[in-house]
Amino acid sequence: GPVSEAQSYYFFARDRGIFAAHPGVQQRTTSEEFARDSMENLYFAVQRFHECTGRQPESVTVVGWPFKEARFQAHAAAVHASP
């Protein structure tokens, strides 16, 4: 059946042997399934990290298109994260 975008990246890494090449990474990998836009992607990812680790991330790295950089900077300020 259909899978989320987050799940598709997980399956891609698994199926291409990325997890096998980096021991321990698969056990630390999780996904966030509910975001509907870039603001929610950032906010929910930070919340998911907290849910899994019990702490806030020290930093956040956003990988994306250069034209979205200003948007993510604004989102980061709104959710008190630092990409």
NUDREN-377942 format. One record per residue: residue number from 1; chain; y, z, x of N, C-alpha, C, O in turn. Coordinates in steps of 0.1 Angstrom, whole numbers, plus 5000, padded with zeros to 4 digits. Example, Ala and Ser with C-alpha at 12.3 -4.5 7.8 and 13.67 -1.06 7.14 Angstrom:
@num 1&chaine A&n_Y 4943&n_Z 5078&n_X 5132&ca_Y 4955&ca_Z 5078&ca_X 5123&c_Y 4967&c_Z 5078&c_X 5132&o_Y 4967&o_Z 5085&o_X 5142
@num 2&chaine A&n_Y 4978&n_Z 5071&n_X 5128&ca_Y 4989&ca_Z 5071&ca_X 5137&c_Y 5000&c_Z 5079&c_X 5129&o_Y 5011&o_Z 5080&o_X 5134
//
This chain:
@num 1&chaine A&n_Y 4988&n_Z 5000&n_X 5008&ca_Y 5000&ca_Z 5000&ca_X 5000&c_Y 5012&c_Z 5000&c_X 5009&o_Y 5012&o_Z 4999&o_X 5021
@num 2&chaine A&n_Y 5024&n_Z 5001&n_X 5002&ca_Y 5036&ca_Z 5001&ca_X 5009&c_Y 5038&c_Z 5013&c_X 5018&o_Y 5033&o_Z 5024&o_X 5014
@num 3&chaine A&n_Y 5045&n_Z 5012&n_X 5029&ca_Y 5048&ca_Z 5023&ca_X 5038&c_Y 5063&c_Z 5024&c_X 5040&o_Y 5070&o_Z 5013&o_X 5039
@num 4&chaine A&n_Y 5068&n_Z 5035&n_X 5043&ca_Y 5082&ca_Z 5037&ca_X 5046&c_Y 5086&c_Z 5030&c_X 5060&o_Y 5077&o_Z 5027&o_X 5068
@num 5&chaine A&n_Y 5098&n_Z 5028&n_X 5062&ca_Y 5103&ca_Z 5023&ca_X 5075&c_Y 5098&c_Z 5032&c_X 5086&o_Y 5094&o_Z 5028&o_X 5097
@num 6&chaine A&n_Y 5100&n_Z 5045&n_X 5084&ca_Y 5096&ca_Z 5055&ca_X 5094&c_Y 5081&c_Z 5055&c_X 5097&o_Y 5077&o_Z 5055&o_X 5109
@num 7&chaine A&n_Y 5073&n_Z 5054&n_X 5087&ca_Y 5059&ca_Z 5053&ca_X 5089&c_Y 5055&c_Z 5040&c_X 5096&o_Y 5046&o_Z 5040&o_X 5105
@num 8&chaine A&n_Y 5063&n_Z 5029&n_X 5094&ca_Y 5059&ca_Z 5016&ca_X 5100&c_Y 5062&c_Z 5018&c_X 5115&o_Y 5054&o_Z 5012&o_X 5123
@num 9&chaine A&n_Y 5072&n_Z 5025&n_X 5120&ca_Y 5074&ca_Z 5027&ca_X 5134&c_Y 5063&c_Z 5036&c_X 5140&o_Y 5059&o_Z 5033&o_X 5151
@num 10&chaine A&n_Y 5059&n_Z 5046&n_X 5133&ca_Y 5048&ca_Z 5054&ca_X 5138&c_Y 5036&c_Z 5046&c_X 5140&o_Y 5029&o_Z 5047&o_X 5150
@num 11&chaine A&n_Y 5032&n_Z 5038&n_X 5129&ca_Y 5020&ca_Z 5030&ca_X 5130&c_Y 5021&c_Z 5019&c_X 5141&o_Y 5011&o_Z 5016&o_X 5148
@num 12&chaine A&n_Y 5033&n_Z 5014&n_X 5143&ca_Y 5035&ca_Z 5004&ca_X 5154&c_Y 5032&c_Z 5011&c_X 5168&o_Y 5025&o_Z 5005&o_X 5176
@num 13&chaine A&n_Y 5038&n_Z 5023&n_X 5170&ca_Y 5035&ca_Z 5030&ca_X 5183&c_Y 5021&c_Z 5033&c_X 5184&o_Y 5015&o_Z 5031&o_X 5195
@num 14&chaine A&n_Y 5014&n_Z 5037&n_X 5174&ca_Y 5000&ca_Z 5041&ca_X 5174&c_Y 4992&c_Z 5028&c_X 5177&o_Y 4983&o_Z 5028&o_X 5186
@num 15&chaine A&n_Y 4994&n_Z 5018&n_X 5170&ca_Y 4986&ca_Z 5006&ca_X 5171&c_Y 4988&c_Z 4998&c_X 5184&o_Y 4980&o_Z 4991&o_X 5189
@num 16&chaine A&n_Y 5000&n_Z 5000&n_X 5191&ca_Y 5003&ca_Z 4993&ca_X 5203&c_Y 4999&c_Z 5002&c_X 5215&o_Y 5001&o_Z 4998&o_X 5227
@num 17&chaine A&n_Y 4993&n_Z 5014&n_X 5213&ca_Y 4989&ca_Z 5022&ca_X 5224&c_Y 5000&c_Z 5030&c_X 5231&o_Y 4997&o_Z 5036&o_X 5241
@num 18&chaine A&n_Y 5011&n_Z 5031&n_X 5224&ca_Y 5022&ca_Z 5038&ca_X 5230&c_Y 5019&c_Z 5053&c_X 5231&o_Y 5022&o_Z 5059&o_X 5241
@num 19&chaine A&n_Y 5013&n_Z 5058&n_X 5221&ca_Y 5009&ca_Z 5073&ca_X 5221&c_Y 4998&c_Z 5075&c_X 5232&o_Y 4999&o_Z 5085&o_X 5239
@num 20&chaine A&n_Y 4989&n_Z 5066&n_X 5233&ca_Y 4978&ca_Z 5068&ca_X 5243&c_Y 4984&c_Z 5067&c_X 5257&o_Y 4979&o_Z 5074&o_X 5266
@num 21&chaine A&n_Y 4994&n_Z 5060&n_X 5259&ca_Y 5000&ca_Z 5059&ca_X 5273&c_Y 5009&c_Z 5071&c_X 5276&o_Y 5013&o_Z 5072&o_X 5288
@num 22&chaine A&n_Y 5012&n_Z 5079&n_X 5266&ca_Y 5021&ca_Z 5090&ca_X 5268&c_Y 5015&c_Z 5103&c_X 5262&o_Y 5019&o_Z 5106&o_X 5251
@num 23&chaine A&n_Y 5006&n_Z 5109&n_X 5269&ca_Y 4999&ca_Z 5120&ca_X 5263&c_Y 5008&c_Z 5131&c_X 5258&o_Y 5018&o_Z 5135&o_X 5264
@num 24&chaine A&n_Y 5005&n_Z 5137&n_X 5246&ca_Y 5013&ca_Z 5147&ca_X 5240&c_Y 5024&c_Z 5143&c_X 5231&o_Y 5028&o_Z 5151&o_X 5223
@num 25&chaine A&n_Y 5028&n_Z 5130&n_X 5232&ca_Y 5038&ca_Z 5125&ca_X 5224&c_Y 5034&c_Z 5124&c_X 5209&o_Y 5042&o_Z 5128&o_X 5200
@num 26&chaine A&n_Y 5022&n_Z 5120&n_X 5206&ca_Y 5018&ca_Z 5118&ca_X 5192&c_Y 5018&c_Z 5131&c_X 5185&o_Y 5022&o_Z 5132&o_X 5173
@num 27&chaine A&n_Y 5014&n_Z 5142&n_X 5192&ca_Y 5014&ca_Z 5155&ca_X 5185&c_Y 5028&c_Z 5160&c_X 5182&o_Y 5030&o_Z 5169&o_X 5173
@num 28&chaine A&n_Y 5038&n_Z 5155&n_X 5189&ca_Y 5052&ca_Z 5160&ca_X 5187&c_Y 5059&c_Z 5150&c_X 5178&o_Y 5071&o_Z 5152&o_X 5175
@num 29&chaine A&n_Y 5053&n_Z 5139&n_X 5174&ca_Y 5060&ca_Z 5129&ca_X 5166&c_Y 5058&c_Z 5132&c_X 5151&o_Y 5048&o_Z 5135&o_X 5146
@num 30&chaine A&n_Y 5070&n_Z 5131&n_X 5144&ca_Y 5070&ca_Z 5132&ca_X 5130&c_Y 5080&c_Z 5122&c_X 5124&o_Y 5087&o_Z 5115&o_X 5132
@num 31&chaine A&n_Y 5080&n_Z 5120&n_X 5111&ca_Y 5089&ca_Z 5111&ca_X 5105&c_Y 5096&c_Z 5117&c_X 5094&o_Y 5092&o_Z 5128&o_X 5088
@num 32&chaine A&n_Y 5107&n_Z 5112&n_X 5090&ca_Y 5115&ca_Z 5116&ca_X 5078&c_Y 5115&c_Z 5105&c_X 5068&o_Y 5118&o_Z 5094&o_X 5071
@num 33&chaine A&n_Y 5110&n_Z 5108&n_X 5056&ca_Y 5107&ca_Z 5097&ca_X 5046&c_Y 5117&c_Z 5095&c_X 5035&o_Y 5115&o_Z 5087&o_X 5027
@num 34&chaine A&n_Y 5128&n_Z 5103&n_X 5035&ca_Y 5136&ca_Z 5103&ca_X 5023&c_Y 5150&c_Z 5097&c_X 5024&o_Y 5157&o_Z 5095&o_X 5014
@num 35&chaine A&n_Y 5154&n_Z 5094&n_X 5036&ca_Y 5168&ca_Z 5089&ca_X 5038&c_Y 5170&c_Z 5075&c_X 5032&o_Y 5161&o_Z 5067&o_X 5032
@num 36&chaine A&n_Y 5181&n_Z 5073&n_X 5026&ca_Y 5184&ca_Z 5060&ca_X 5019&c_Y 5195&c_Z 5052&c_X 5026&o_Y 5197&o_Z 5041&o_X 5022
@num 37&chaine A&n_Y 5202&n_Z 5059&n_X 5035&ca_Y 5213&ca_Z 5052&ca_X 5042&c_Y 5215&c_Z 5058&c_X 5056&o_Y 5208&o_Z 5067&o_X 5059
@num 38&chaine A&n_Y 5224&n_Z 5053&n_X 5064&ca_Y 5226&ca_Z 5057&ca_X 5077&c_Y 5230&c_Z 5072&c_X 5078&o_Y 5226&o_Z 5079&o_X 5087
@num 39&chaine A&n_Y 5239&n_Z 5076&n_X 5069&ca_Y 5243&ca_Z 5090&ca_X 5069&c_Y 5231&c_Z 5099&c_X 5067&o_Y 5229&o_Z 5109&o_X 5074
@num 40&chaine A&n_Y 5223&n_Z 5096&n_X 5057&ca_Y 5211&ca_Z 5104&ca_X 5054&c_Y 5200&c_Z 5103&c_X 5065&o_Y 5193&o_Z 5113&o_X 5068
@num 41&chaine A&n_Y 5200&n_Z 5091&n_X 5072&ca_Y 5191&ca_Z 5090&ca_X 5083&c_Y 5194&c_Z 5100&c_X 5094&o_Y 5185&o_Z 5107&o_X 5099
@num 42&chaine A&n_Y 5207&n_Z 5102&n_X 5097&ca_Y 5211&ca_Z 5111&ca_X 5108&c_Y 5209&c_Z 5126&c_X 5103&o_Y 5203&o_Z 5134&o_X 5109
@num 43&chaine A&n_Y 5214&n_Z 5129&n_X 5091&ca_Y 5214&ca_Z 5142&ca_X 5086&c_Y 5200&c_Z 5147&c_X 5083&o_Y 5196&o_Z 5158&o_X 5088
@num 44&chaine A&n_Y 5192&n_Z 5139&n_X 5077&ca_Y 5178&ca_Z 5143&ca_X 5074&c_Y 5170&c_Z 5144&c_X 5086&o_Y 5161&o_Z 5153&o_X 5087
@num 45&chaine A&n_Y 5172&n_Z 5136&n_X 5096&ca_Y 5165&ca_Z 5137&ca_X 5109&c_Y 5168&c_Z 5150&c_X 5116&o_Y 5159&o_Z 5156&o_X 5121
@num 46&chaine A&n_Y 5180&n_Z 5154&n_X 5116&ca_Y 5184&ca_Z 5167&ca_X 5122&c_Y 5177&c_Z 5178&c_X 5114&o_Y 5172&o_Z 5188&o_X 5120
@num 47&chaine A&n_Y 5177&n_Z 5177&n_X 5101&ca_Y 5171&ca_Z 5188&ca_X 5093&c_Y 5156&c_Z 5188&c_X 5095&o_Y 5149&o_Z 5199&o_X 5095
@num 48&chaine A&n_Y 5150&n_Z 5176&n_X 5096&ca_Y 5135&ca_Z 5175&ca_X 5099&c_Y 5132&c_Z 5182&c_X 5112&o_Y 5122&o_Z 5189&o_X 5114
@num 49&chaine A&n_Y 5140&n_Z 5179&n_X 5122&ca_Y 5138&ca_Z 5185&ca_X 5136&c_Y 5138&c_Z 5200&c_X 5134&o_Y 5129&o_Z 5207&o_X 5140
@num 50&chaine A&n_Y 5148&n_Z 5206&n_X 5127&ca_Y 5149&ca_Z 5220&ca_X 5125&c_Y 5136&c_Z 5225&c_X 5118&o_Y 5131&o_Z 5236&o_X 5121
@num 51&chaine A&n_Y 5132&n_Z 5218&n_X 5108&ca_Y 5120&ca_Z 5222&ca_X 5100&c_Y 5108&c_Z 5223&c_X 5109&o_Y 5100&o_Z 5232&o_X 5108
@num 52&chaine A&n_Y 5107&n_Z 5214&n_X 5118&ca_Y 5095&ca_Z 5213&ca_X 5127&c_Y 5095&c_Z 5223&c_X 5139&o_Y 5085&o_Z 5227&o_X 5144
@num 53&chaine A&n_Y 5108&n_Z 5226&n_X 5144&ca_Y 5109&ca_Z 5233&ca_X 5156&c_Y 5115&c_Z 5247&c_X 5154&o_Y 5114&o_Z 5256&o_X 5163
@num 54&chaine A&n_Y 5122&n_Z 5249&n_X 5143&ca_Y 5129&ca_Z 5262&ca_X 5141&c_Y 5142&c_Z 5263&c_X 5148&o_Y 5148&o_Z 5274&o_X 5148
@num 55&chaine A&n_Y 5147&n_Z 5252&n_X 5153&ca_Y 5160&ca_Z 5252&ca_X 5160&c_Y 5167&c_Z 5239&c_X 5158&o_Y 5161&o_Z 5229&o_X 5154
@num 56&chaine A&n_Y 5180&n_Z 5238&n_X 5161&ca_Y 5187&ca_Z 5226&ca_X 5160&c_Y 5185&c_Z 5218&c_X 5173&o_Y 5183&o_Z 5224&o_X 5184
@num 57&chaine A&n_Y 5186&n_Z 5205&n_X 5173&ca_Y 5185&ca_Z 5197&ca_X 5185&c_Y 5197&c_Z 5199&c_X 5194&o_Y 5208&o_Z 5201&o_X 5190
@num 58&chaine A&n_Y 5194&n_Z 5199&n_X 5207&ca_Y 5205&ca_Z 5200&ca_X 5217&c_Y 5213&c_Z 5187&c_X 5217&o_Y 5225&o_Z 5188&o_X 5220
@num 59&chaine A&n_Y 5207&n_Z 5176&n_X 5215&ca_Y 5214&ca_Z 5163&ca_X 5214&c_Y 5207&c_Z 5154&c_X 5205&o_Y 5195&o_Z 5156&o_X 5202
@num 60&chaine A&n_Y 5213&n_Z 5143&n_X 5201&ca_Y 5207&ca_Z 5133&ca_X 5192&c_Y 5210&c_Z 5120&c_X 5198&o_Y 5222&o_Z 5117&o_X 5202
@num 61&chaine A&n_Y 5200&n_Z 5112&n_X 5199&ca_Y 5202&ca_Z 5098&ca_X 5204&c_Y 5199&c_Z 5088&c_X 5193&o_Y 5189&o_Z 5089&o_X 5186
@num 62&chaine A&n_Y 5209&n_Z 5080&n_X 5190&ca_Y 5208&ca_Z 5070&ca_X 5180&c_Y 5206&c_Z 5056&c_X 5186&o_Y 5214&o_Z 5052&o_X 5195
@num 63&chaine A&n_Y 5196&n_Z 5050&n_X 5182&ca_Y 5193&ca_Z 5036&ca_X 5187&c_Y 5196&c_Z 5027&c_X 5176&o_Y 5190&o_Z 5028&o_X 5165
@num 64&chaine A&n_Y 5205&n_Z 5017&n_X 5178&ca_Y 5208&ca_Z 5008&ca_X 5167&c_Y 5217&c_Z 4997&c_X 5172&o_Y 5219&o_Z 4995&o_X 5184
@num 65&chaine A&n_Y 5223&n_Z 4990&n_X 5162&ca_Y 5232&ca_Z 4979&ca_X 5165&c_Y 5245&c_Z 4984&c_X 5169&o_Y 5250&o_Z 4994&o_X 5164
@num 66&chaine A&n_Y 5252&n_Z 4977&n_X 5179&ca_Y 5265&ca_Z 4982&ca_X 5184&c_Y 5275&c_Z 4982&c_X 5173&o_Y 5284&o_Z 4991&o_X 5173
@num 67&chaine A&n_Y 5275&n_Z 4973&n_X 5163&ca_Y 5285&ca_Z 4973&ca_X 5153&c_Y 5284&c_Z 4986&c_X 5144&o_Y 5293&o_Z 4988&o_X 5136
@num 68&chaine A&n_Y 5273&n_Z 4993&n_X 5144&ca_Y 5271&ca_Z 5005&ca_X 5136&c_Y 5276&c_Z 5018&c_X 5144&o_Y 5275&o_Z 5029&o_X 5138
@num 69&chaine A&n_Y 5280&n_Z 5017&n_X 5157&ca_Y 5283&ca_Z 5028&ca_X 5165&c_Y 5294&c_Z 5037&c_X 5158&o_Y 5292&o_Z 5049&o_X 5157
@num 70&chaine A&n_Y 5305&n_Z 5031&n_X 5154&ca_Y 5316&ca_Z 5039&ca_X 5148&c_Y 5311&c_Z 5046&c_X 5136&o_Y 5315&o_Z 5057&o_X 5133
@num 71&chaine A&n_Y 5303&n_Z 5040&n_X 5128&ca_Y 5297&ca_Z 5046&ca_X 5116&c_Y 5289&c_Z 5058&c_X 5119&o_Y 5291&o_Z 5069&o_X 5113
@num 72&chaine A&n_Y 5281&n_Z 5057&n_X 5129&ca_Y 5272&ca_Z 5069&ca_X 5133&c_Y 5281&c_Z 5080&c_X 5139&o_Y 5278&o_Z 5092&o_X 5138
@num 73&chaine A&n_Y 5291&n_Z 5076&n_X 5147&ca_Y 5300&ca_Z 5086&ca_X 5152&c_Y 5307&c_Z 5094&c_X 5141&o_Y 5308&o_Z 5106&o_X 5141
@num 74&chaine A&n_Y 5311&n_Z 5087&n_X 5130&ca_Y 5317&ca_Z 5094&ca_X 5118&c_Y 5307&c_Z 5103&c_X 5111&o_Y 5310&o_Z 5114&o_X 5107
@num 75&chaine A&n_Y 5295&n_Z 5097&n_X 5110&ca_Y 5284&ca_Z 5105&ca_X 5104&c_Y 5281&c_Z 5118&c_X 5112&o_Y 5279&o_Z 5129&o_X 5106
@num 76&chaine A&n_Y 5280&n_Z 5116&n_X 5125&ca_Y 5277&ca_Z 5128&ca_X 5134&c_Y 5288&c_Z 5138&c_X 5132&o_Y 5285&o_Z 5150&o_X 5132
@num 77&chaine A&n_Y 5300&n_Z 5134&n_X 5132&ca_Y 5311&ca_Z 5144&ca_X 5130&c_Y 5309&c_Z 5151&c_X 5116&o_Y 5312&o_Z 5163&o_X 5115
@num 78&chaine A&n_Y 5306&n_Z 5144&n_X 5106&ca_Y 5304&ca_Z 5150&ca_X 5093&c_Y 5292&c_Z 5160&c_X 5092&o_Y 5293&o_Z 5170&o_X 5085
@num 79&chaine A&n_Y 5282&n_Z 5157&n_X 5100&ca_Y 5270&ca_Z 5166&ca_X 5099&c_Y 5269&c_Z 5175&c_X 5112&o_Y 5259&o_Z 5182&o_X 5114
@num 80&chaine A&n_Y 5280&n_Z 5175&n_X 5120&ca_Y 5281&ca_Z 5184&ca_X 5131&c_Y 5269&c_Z 5181&c_X 5141&o_Y 5263&o_Z 5190&o_X 5147
@num 81&chaine A&n_Y 5267&n_Z 5168&n_X 5144&ca_Y 5257&ca_Z 5164&ca_X 5154&c_Y 5264&c_Z 5156&c_X 5164&o_Y 5275&o_Z 5151&o_X 5162
@num 82&chaine A&n_Y 5258&n_Z 5154&n_X 5176&ca_Y 5265&ca_Z 5146&ca_X 5186&c_Y 5255&c_Z 5135&c_X 5191&o_Y 5247&o_Z 5138&o_X 5200
@num 83&chaine A&n_Y 5257&n_Z 5123&n_X 5186&ca_Y 5248&ca_Z 5112&ca_X 5191&c_Y 5252&c_Z 5108&c_X 5205&o_Y 5246&o_Z 5099&o_X 5210
//
